[in-house]
Amino acid sequence: MAKHCEICGKAPRKSADRSFSNKQNVHTQEPNLQSVKALVNGSVKRIRVCTSCIKAGKVTKAI
């Protein structure tokens, strides 16, 4: 299962933490994805969408 939003395409990205001694710890920041039943082209499908798209109203939830 892919870790990207099906609406905006937001995907995991690499980030670095820097300590006081300037050591670099690389880790991944993953988007907050939720599986939602949504109307897609008139039919109900379960898609993985980030919470920012849900808040912005880019997804029409199916009842």
Summary of the structure (lengths in Angstrom):
residues: 63
radius of gyration: 16.0
end to end distance: 24.4
largest distance: 55.7
contacts: 135
relative contact order: 0.28
helix: 10%
strand: 46%
